[in-house]
Amino acid sequence: MTEFELLEELQKELGLPDIEADEVTAQSVADYTGVSWSKAAAVLKAKLAAGELTSRQVRTHNGKPATAYRKAGA
């Protein structure tokens, strides 16, 4: 096994999953609605605490790590 092959294997095991089509981030909500990132994050966290959403750590389409939210039970 080459170093590259090992790194690829470890990336699959340890790396963050890609964001799914039914998930949003605070940044995507802010961009879509025009509110600030902090307001979008606060609303998402409140909905998470109320059980309306679930969250997980993902890698966005541009490769950055983020918290993604989706409807609970989806």
N, CA, C and O atoms as CSV, one atom per row, in Angstrom:
chain,resi,resn,atom,element,x,y,z
A,1,MET,N,N,0.854,-1.175,0.000
A,1,MET,CA,C,0.000,0.000,0.000
A,1,MET,C,C,0.899,1.238,0.000
A,1,MET,O,O,1.844,1.347,0.782
A,2,THR,N,N,0.578,2.152,-0.889
A,2,THR,CA,C,1.357,3.385,-0.952
A,2,THR,C,C,0.866,4.373,0.107
A,2,THR,O,O,-0.202,4.198,0.692
A,3,GLU,N,N,1.653,5.392,0.336
A,3,GLU,CA,C,1.254,6.434,1.293
A,3,GLU,C,C,-0.067,7.074,0.859
A,3,GLU,O,O,-0.952,7.306,1.683
A,4,PHE,N,N,-0.191,7.353,-0.428
A,4,PHE,CA,C,-1.412,7.969,-0.939
A,4,PHE,C,C,-2.624,7.077,-0.704
A,4,PHE,O,O,-3.680,7.556,-0.290
A,5,GLU,N,N,-2.475,5.783,-0.967
A,5,GLU,CA,C,-3.582,4.849,-0.750
A,5,GLU,C,C,-3.988,4.801,0.715
A,5,GLU,O,O,-5.176,4.748,1.036
A,6,LEU,N,N,-3.002,4.820,1.600
A,6,LEU,CA,C,-3.290,4.838,3.029
A,6,LEU,C,C,-4.015,6.122,3.415
A,6,LEU,O,O,-4.991,6.086,4.164
A,7,LEU,N,N,-3.543,7.243,2.909
A,7,LEU,CA,C,-4.197,8.518,3.202
A,7,LEU,C,C,-5.636,8.542,2.687
A,7,LEU,O,O,-6.530,9.045,3.369
A,8,GLU,N,N,-5.860,8.012,1.511
A,8,GLU,CA,C,-7.218,7.945,0.958
A,8,GLU,C,C,-8.119,7.074,1.831
A,8,GLU,O,O,-9.272,7.423,2.086
A,9,GLU,N,N,-7.594,5.957,2.282
A,9,GLU,CA,C,-8.362,5.055,3.147
A,9,GLU,C,C,-8.713,5.742,4.473
A,9,GLU,O,O,-9.844,5.654,4.950
A,10,LEU,N,N,-7.735,6.416,5.049
A,10,LEU,CA,C,-7.969,7.121,6.309
A,10,LEU,C,C,-8.936,8.291,6.132
A,10,LEU,O,O,-9.741,8.567,7.021
A,11,GLN,N,N,-8.865,8.972,5.008
A,11,GLN,CA,C,-9.794,10.068,4.736
A,11,GLN,C,C,-11.232,9.559,4.721
A,11,GLN,O,O,-12.124,10.200,5.276
A,12,LYS,N,N,-11.456,8.424,4.095
A,12,LYS,CA,C,-12.799,7.839,4.046
A,12,LYS,C,C,-13.282,7.471,5.441
A,12,LYS,O,O,-14.460,7.631,5.760
A,13,GLU,N,N,-12.375,6.981,6.266
A,13,GLU,CA,C,-12.724,6.542,7.617
A,13,GLU,C,C,-12.899,7.719,8.574
A,13,GLU,O,O,-13.817,7.718,9.395
A,14,LEU,N,N,-12.035,8.715,8.476
A,14,LEU,CA,C,-12.013,9.800,9.454
A,14,LEU,C,C,-12.641,11.100,8.976
A,14,LEU,O,O,-13.010,11.946,9.791
A,15,GLY,N,N,-12.762,11.265,7.690
A,15,GLY,CA,C,-13.247,12.524,7.134
A,15,GLY,C,C,-14.729,12.742,7.379
A,15,GLY,O,O,-15.474,11.810,7.679
A,16,LEU,N,N,-15.132,13.983,7.245
A,16,LEU,CA,C,-16.540,14.335,7.398
A,16,LEU,C,C,-17.329,13.904,6.172
A,16,LEU,O,O,-16.806,13.941,5.058
A,17,PRO,N,N,-18.582,13.495,6.359
A,17,PRO,CA,C,-19.417,13.162,5.198
A,17,PRO,C,C,-19.815,14.435,4.458
A,17,PRO,O,O,-19.810,15.525,5.030
A,18,ASP,N,N,-20.155,14.286,3.197
A,18,ASP,CA,C,-20.620,15.428,2.412
A,18,ASP,C,C,-22.031,15.818,2.831
A,18,ASP,O,O,-22.810,14.978,3.284
A,19,ILE,N,N,-22.349,17.091,2.677
A,19,ILE,CA,C,-23.686,17.576,2.987
A,19,ILE,C,C,-24.678,16.956,2.004
A,19,ILE,O,O,-24.370,16.783,0.825
A,20,GLU,N,N,-25.860,16.627,2.496
A,20,GLU,CA,C,-26.902,16.016,1.663
A,20,GLU,C,C,-27.851,17.090,1.137
A,20,GLU,O,O,-27.874,18.212,1.643
A,21,ALA,N,N,-28.630,16.740,0.124
A,21,ALA,CA,C,-29.535,17.693,-0.529
A,21,ALA,C,C,-30.628,18.201,0.404
A,21,ALA,O,O,-31.142,19.301,0.204
A,22,ASP,N,N,-30.994,17.415,1.422
A,22,ASP,CA,C,-32.074,17.836,2.331
A,22,ASP,C,C,-31.552,18.538,3.583
A,22,ASP,O,O,-32.296,18.711,4.548
A,23,GLU,N,N,-30.288,18.942,3.579
A,23,GLU,CA,C,-29.685,19.613,4.734
A,23,GLU,C,C,-29.358,21.065,4.402
A,23,GLU,O,O,-29.086,21.413,3.253
A,24,VAL,N,N,-29.392,21.902,5.439
A,24,VAL,CA,C,-29.011,23.306,5.303
A,24,VAL,C,C,-27.979,23.640,6.362
A,24,VAL,O,O,-27.857,22.943,7.369
A,25,THR,N,N,-27.238,24.712,6.125
A,25,THR,CA,C,-26.300,25.250,7.110
A,25,THR,C,C,-26.769,26.652,7.481
A,25,THR,O,O,-27.622,27.230,6.807
A,26,ALA,N,N,-26.210,27.188,8.548
A,26,ALA,CA,C,-26.543,28.555,8.928
A,26,ALA,C,C,-26.197,29.508,7.782
A,26,ALA,O,O,-26.939,30.454,7.519
A,27,GLN,N,N,-25.085,29.265,7.107
A,27,GLN,CA,C,-24.694,30.138,6.002
A,27,GLN,C,C,-25.683,30.056,4.852
A,27,GLN,O,O,-26.024,31.082,4.263
A,28,SER,N,N,-26.153,28.857,4.518
A,28,SER,CA,C,-27.109,28.743,3.407
A,28,SER,C,C,-28.433,29.406,3.760
A,28,SER,O,O,-29.064,30.012,2.894
A,29,VAL,N,N,-28.868,29.304,5.014
A,29,VAL,CA,C,-30.091,29.987,5.443
A,29,VAL,C,C,-29.887,31.501,5.380
A,29,VAL,O,O,-30.761,32.227,4.908
A,30,ALA,N,N,-28.746,31.969,5.851
A,30,ALA,CA,C,-28.449,33.405,5.810
A,30,ALA,C,C,-28.422,33.915,4.369
A,30,ALA,O,O,-28.997,34.961,4.070
A,31,ASP,N,N,-27.767,33.189,3.489
A,31,ASP,CA,C,-27.698,33.594,2.084
A,31,ASP,C,C,-29.081,33.638,1.444
A,31,ASP,O,O,-29.386,34.561,0.690
A,32,TYR,N,N,-29.912,32.654,1.737
A,32,TYR,CA,C,-31.235,32.543,1.117
A,32,TYR,C,C,-32.211,33.581,1.650
A,32,TYR,O,O,-33.000,34.147,0.893
A,33,THR,N,N,-32.155,33.828,2.959
A,33,THR,CA,C,-33.149,34.712,3.590
A,33,THR,C,C,-32.688,36.156,3.716
A,33,THR,O,O,-33.522,37.051,3.849
A,34,GLY,N,N,-31.390,36.406,3.679
A,34,GLY,CA,C,-30.875,37.751,3.848
A,34,GLY,C,C,-30.637,38.154,5.294
A,34,GLY,O,O,-30.246,39.290,5.561
A,35,VAL,N,N,-30.869,37.228,6.246
A,35,VAL,CA,C,-30.575,37.535,7.648
A,35,VAL,C,C,-29.094,37.284,7.899
A,35,VAL,O,O,-28.408,36.687,7.070
A,36,SER,N,N,-28.611,37.737,9.036
A,36,SER,CA,C,-27.208,37.519,9.368
A,36,SER,C,C,-26.957,36.045,9.670
A,36,SER,O,O,-27.878,35.288,9.978
A,37,TRP,N,N,-25.674,35.655,9.571
A,37,TRP,CA,C,-25.317,34.281,9.905
A,37,TRP,C,C,-25.680,33.977,11.354
A,37,TRP,O,O,-26.177,32.890,11.651
A,38,SER,N,N,-25.440,34.922,12.258
A,38,SER,CA,C,-25.715,34.668,13.682
A,38,SER,C,C,-27.202,34.487,13.940
A,38,SER,O,O,-27.581,33.656,14.765
A,39,LYS,N,N,-28.050,35.239,13.259
A,39,LYS,CA,C,-29.502,35.068,13.405
A,39,LYS,C,C,-29.925,33.712,12.860
A,39,LYS,O,O,-30.715,33.010,13.491
A,40,ALA,N,N,-29.410,33.339,11.698
A,40,ALA,CA,C,-29.738,32.037,11.109
A,40,ALA,C,C,-29.297,30.911,12.032
A,40,ALA,O,O,-30.044,29.955,12.241
A,41,ALA,N,N,-28.091,31.009,12.586
A,41,ALA,CA,C,-27.580,29.977,13.487
A,41,ALA,C,C,-28.436,29.897,14.743
A,41,ALA,O,O,-28.712,28.799,15.227
A,42,ALA,N,N,-28.860,31.035,15.280
A,42,ALA,CA,C,-29.685,31.051,16.493
A,42,ALA,C,C,-31.027,30.377,16.241
A,42,ALA,O,O,-31.502,29.615,17.083
A,43,VAL,N,N,-31.641,30.645,15.101
A,43,VAL,CA,C,-32.933,30.023,14.770
A,43,VAL,C,C,-32.765,28.511,14.607
A,43,VAL,O,O,-33.573,27.732,15.113
A,44,LEU,N,N,-31.718,28.107,13.902
A,44,LEU,CA,C,-31.481,26.674,13.712
A,44,LEU,C,C,-31.217,25.974,15.048
A,44,LEU,O,O,-31.735,24.882,15.279
A,45,LYS,N,N,-30.426,26.582,15.924
A,45,LYS,CA,C,-30.139,25.983,17.230
A,45,LYS,C,C,-31.397,25.902,18.084
A,45,LYS,O,O,-31.576,24.931,18.819
A,46,ALA,N,N,-32.274,26.902,18.003
A,46,ALA,CA,C,-33.529,26.874,18.755
A,46,ALA,C,C,-34.431,25.748,18.253
A,46,ALA,O,O,-35.057,25.048,19.049
A,47,LYS,N,N,-34.496,25.577,16.939
A,47,LYS,CA,C,-35.300,24.494,16.371
A,47,LYS,C,C,-34.701,23.124,16.713
A,47,LYS,O,O,-35.430,22.152,16.906
A,48,LEU,N,N,-33.383,23.060,16.784
A,48,LEU,CA,C,-32.709,21.829,17.203
A,48,LEU,C,C,-33.079,21.499,18.648
A,48,LEU,O,O,-33.417,20.357,18.959
A,49,ALA,N,N,-33.016,22.491,19.524
A,49,ALA,CA,C,-33.350,22.289,20.936
A,49,ALA,C,C,-34.817,21.901,21.118
A,49,ALA,O,O,-35.153,21.171,22.051
A,50,ALA,N,N,-35.690,22.383,20.235
A,50,ALA,CA,C,-37.115,22.072,20.309
A,50,ALA,C,C,-37.443,20.713,19.696
A,50,ALA,O,O,-38.587,20.262,19.753
A,51,GLY,N,N,-36.447,20.069,19.115
A,51,GLY,CA,C,-36.668,18.749,18.525
A,51,GLY,C,C,-37.201,18.784,17.103
A,51,GLY,O,O,-37.557,17.741,16.553
A,52,GLU,N,N,-37.263,19.959,16.501
A,52,GLU,CA,C,-37.774,20.082,15.141
A,52,GLU,C,C,-36.728,19.693,14.096
A,52,GLU,O,O,-37.072,19.282,12.988
A,53,LEU,N,N,-35.449,19.826,14.456
A,53,LEU,CA,C,-34.345,19.539,13.539
A,53,LEU,C,C,-33.349,18.593,14.189
A,53,LEU,O,O,-33.295,18.465,15.412
A,54,THR,N,N,-32.566,17.936,13.353
A,54,THR,CA,C,-31.405,17.182,13.812
A,54,THR,C,C,-30.182,17.839,13.183
A,54,THR,O,O,-30.305,18.583,12.210
A,55,SER,N,N,-29.005,17.567,13.735
A,55,SER,CA,C,-27.788,18.164,13.183
A,55,SER,C,C,-26.670,17.141,13.144
A,55,SER,O,O,-26.692,16.133,13.850
A,56,ARG,N,N,-25.693,17.431,12.299
A,56,ARG,CA,C,-24.479,16.623,12.209
A,56,ARG,C,C,-23.400,17.466,11.571
A,56,ARG,O,O,-23.689,18.465,10.912
A,57,GLN,N,N,-22.149,17.063,11.767
A,57,GLN,CA,C,-21.016,17.744,11.166
A,57,GLN,C,C,-20.803,17.186,9.761
A,57,GLN,O,O,-20.785,15.971,9.562
A,58,VAL,N,N,-20.645,18.079,8.798
A,58,VAL,CA,C,-20.476,17.682,7.396
A,58,VAL,C,C,-19.396,18.529,6.742
A,58,VAL,O,O,-18.870,19.474,7.331
A,59,ARG,N,N,-19.090,18.167,5.530
A,59,ARG,CA,C,-18.223,18.982,4.683
A,59,ARG,C,C,-19.137,19.577,3.610
A,59,ARG,O,O,-19.884,18.853,2.952
A,60,THR,N,N,-19.073,20.899,3.438
A,60,THR,CA,C,-19.931,21.571,2.463
A,60,THR,C,C,-19.417,21.349,1.049
A,60,THR,O,O,-18.372,20.730,0.845
A,61,HIS,N,N,-20.164,21.862,0.073
A,61,HIS,CA,C,-19.789,21.694,-1.332
A,61,HIS,C,C,-18.455,22.355,-1.658
A,61,HIS,O,O,-17.764,21.940,-2.588
A,62,ASN,N,N,-18.091,23.389,-0.888
A,62,ASN,CA,C,-16.797,24.037,-1.122
A,62,ASN,C,C,-15.691,23.456,-0.249
A,62,ASN,O,O,-14.589,24.000,-0.194
A,63,GLY,N,N,-15.989,22.339,0.442
A,63,GLY,CA,C,-14.973,21.618,1.195
A,63,GLY,C,C,-14.786,22.043,2.634
A,63,GLY,O,O,-13.923,21.502,3.325
A,64,LYS,N,N,-15.572,23.001,3.107
A,64,LYS,CA,C,-15.408,23.487,4.475
A,64,LYS,C,C,-16.282,22.700,5.446
A,64,LYS,O,O,-17.392,22.299,5.096
A,65,PRO,N,N,-15.791,22.477,6.663
A,65,PRO,CA,C,-16.609,21.799,7.663
A,65,PRO,C,C,-17.710,22.734,8.166
A,65,PRO,O,O,-17.507,23.943,8.281
A,66,ALA,N,N,-18.884,22.153,8.465
A,66,ALA,CA,C,-20.013,22.945,8.941
A,66,ALA,C,C,-20.974,22.041,9.680
A,66,ALA,O,O,-20.899,20.817,9.578
A,67,THR,N,N,-21.878,22.652,10.422
A,67,THR,CA,C,-22.989,21.926,11.030
A,67,THR,C,C,-24.153,21.984,10.069
A,67,THR,O,O,-24.568,23.065,9.650
A,68,ALA,N,N,-24.683,20.820,9.716
A,68,ALA,CA,C,-25.830,20.745,8.807
A,68,ALA,C,C,-27.061,20.351,9.613
A,68,ALA,O,O,-26.980,19.572,10.563
A,69,TYR,N,N,-28.188,20.900,9.217
A,69,TYR,CA,C,-29.466,20.636,9.886
A,69,TYR,C,C,-30.457,20.077,8.876
A,69,TYR,O,O,-30.443,20.426,7.695
A,70,ARG,N,N,-31.325,19.191,9.383
A,70,ARG,CA,C,-32.429,18.674,8.559
A,70,ARG,C,C,-33.630,18.456,9.462
A,70,ARG,O,O,-33.494,18.392,10.684
A,71,LYS,N,N,-34.802,18.342,8.861
A,71,LYS,CA,C,-36.027,18.108,9.615
A,71,LYS,C,C,-35.894,16.812,10.392
A,71,LYS,O,O,-35.393,15.818,9.867
A,72,ALA,N,N,-36.340,16.819,11.641
A,72,ALA,CA,C,-36.302,15.610,12.466
A,72,ALA,C,C,-37.240,14.571,11.850
A,72,ALA,O,O,-38.338,14.897,11.400
A,73,GLY,N,N,-36.798,13.348,11.839
A,73,GLY,CA,C,-37.600,12.267,11.286
A,73,GLY,C,C,-37.531,12.171,9.768
A,73,GLY,O,O,-38.211,11.342,9.164
A,74,ALA,N,N,-36.718,13.010,9.155
A,74,ALA,CA,C,-36.611,12.975,7.674
A,74,ALA,C,C,-35.614,11.931,7.242
A,74,ALA,O,O,-35.387,11.752,6.046
